[in-house]
Amino acid sequence: MDFFTEQLKEAEFNHELILKMKEKLIDLLFKYKSAFETDKEPLGAIIGHEVDIILNVEKPYPPLWRRPAYPASPGAQEALEVHIKELMNVGLLRKVGHNELVEVATPVIITWNNGKSTMANFIKAMAALKGFNQNVLTDNAKKLLRLIVHCAIFEYLRMPFGIKNAPSRYQRMMNTKFPQELSEGWRIINIDDIIVFSETWDNHPSRLERVLQKMVQLGHRQKQSSRSTIERNAPNQKRNAIISGISGYYRKHIKDFAKIAKSLYKLCDQQTVYEMTEDRVKAYEELKHSLTNAPFILMPDWKLPFKFYLDSCGEGLGSALHQTQIIND
């Protein structure tokens, strides 16, 4: 029994799916299992989209580009070695040989959060490991993305998160690979999140197969831990403040907003004891539904203009991209 079969045993399907639907999904997953990660190959290698870095500075590069490693305590050194080993195991880093010329090297710092260590250069790359980290780098780009620590010099083999325009480049690449699916309005791509949806079951398997087939051709691998259902998180004080704040910004678009949000706004008062009653949970879900469903949220029309709204103060910054569309009922 292979790794994929073992992982499939732990797959979670929506409880509303009947047996025939589950069998169809399992058949599709087996047919295109090369579109998913394995224990030996956690990362894919996207074909035909190598990432290069072109500089407007000619050699020899400035001395500041070849810095020594930062001093680190024994504990920090040990933590760095653990993180580097993890990234090497998934094929994201390699150790640079002693006989290789190194013209660019960036020192790495270790940070601590609640007693846990993270490498400042790597933490976001780990979070998006299955996304744009699957873009292969050219040999030239690898030499410009080298990191230096107390024990050695390492270079990225895949596109990391920290370089300028990495997310936008990956997003554009994915959009160009799925133009038809995006134009038909049943697929959404948001960096490393891929959503396929259908109004009925009849055309859902064929849509899913189209996507998986292209992912195999592209060399892109998906997480095996992906689920067909979304777990709802219970609203806590922070989530309530977020929903209350953003919904208030769009209150004129939400019918009976003041009536719905009244009980939630009371919880924003520090003197009020935080308690999510049944009525407050209902109000929270109603506001969330209003913010995330049509006609409030629609797929963007790239032929129409956009408006960029910015709201800032001394303690924070927020923005939103708006577009006005005419809905034909």
Secondary structure, DSSP 8 states (H G I E B T S, - for coil): --HHHHHHHT----TT--HHHHHHHHHHHHHTGGGB--SS--S---TT--B----SS-SS--GGGB-------HHHHHHHHHHHHHHHHTTSEEE--TTS----BEE--EEEETTEEEETTTHHHHHTTTTGGGSBB-HHHHHHSEEE-SS-EEEESB--SSSTTHHHHHHHHHHHH-HHHHHTTSEEEETTEEEE--SSSTTHHHHHHHHHHHHHHHT--B-TT--SS-------HHHHHHHHHHHHHTGGGSTTHHHHHHHHHHTTSTTS-----HHHHHHHHHHHHHHSSTTTS----TTS--EEEEEE-SS-EEEEEE-------
